[in-house]
Each structure stands twice: as C-alpha cells, then as structure tokens.
C-alpha cells in the first residue's frame, strides 16, 4: 500500500543488499491477513498491525535490538582478530597481531609484549588463547602465549626442559612446560 513498492518488496530489496541485509526490520502495517503476515515474518524480525499500543511497540523494538546485539556479540567472539584493542590511559590503540611478541598472564588480565614495550590488557590469558586459535600463537606455559614467528632461539636444558628466546629487544627467555614441548617443536619444524 506504499507508493511504488510494497513493504514486502522493500524488505526483499534490503535483504538482497550486503549493506542493508542485517538491519532489523519491524513491519508496522494495517495489513493483517495471515498470508501477508507470514511473508513478512519470513524476512523481518517482527510484525505489528495498526492500531498498536506504544508500550507494546517499545517492548518489541527493544527485543529486536537486544537480539541484534546478541548476534553481533556472538559473531565478534567467533571472528578472528586482526588487531588487538588495548587501552592506554583514555585512549584505545589497535595493535596489529604481527607486532605482538608474547602474552604473559597477570591475574585476571594479561600483559601484551611488543618488541619494545608491554601493555596491560583487559583480557585473561584464556580469553586470548581462545581468540587467537589458528592465528600463529601458541600457549607454551600456563602463563605464556607466544607468537611463533617471533621465537628466535630454542635452548634445551638438562633433561627435557626447554627455554625459548623471543624476538623482543630484551630477548626475553620463557620456560616451556613439558606438556607443550612436543607441539612447540612440531610447530617450529624441529624433531619431536
């Protein structure tokens, strides 16, 4: 009943365009026949028939926005990181993953070490480990996750004990737990 195209046509066009396909849609219409309602609900988040009550509209809009935020949060959790947001004072820096040498557990936070400095981050070491799966990082100890491409040297100590030297300016030496040694050697191309 809109001029030029129907609300259903507008919805189909929005869903076909990458820039608008994820925008939540709520139909607010005077058309209440079952076939039209079903068509609308196949592509929209909700459908309301006029006349409507303001409080009901408010609740439905809030529910749609809450679901959209939950979906966005889930997608962000599953999306691989390219840059790690780090707060320094009131500013947030976006640090490219390639610049990160290693992570060190610091209670419920962790320290992020680059070539020249360290930052305190609002992430636990477990959060970092799950977000960086298959991104070139590996846990080598309960307290350390390293960027494999920044391992400069492997030192074999008495017995099976390994220490790795990282590529930061301080050439930090990190202990490798025995349980992580075989995987680390494999990832570095060493004989296991």
Secondary structure, 3 states (H helix, E strand, C coil): CCCCCCHHHHHHHHHHCCCCCCCCCEEEECCCCHHHHHHHHCCCCEEEECCCCHHHHHHHHHHHHHHHHHHHHHHHHHCCCCEEEEEECCEEEEEEHHHCCEEEEECCEEEEECCCCEEEECCCHHHHHHHCCCCCEEEEECCEEEEHHHEEEEEECCCCCEEEEECCCCCCEEEECHHHHHHHHHHHCCCC
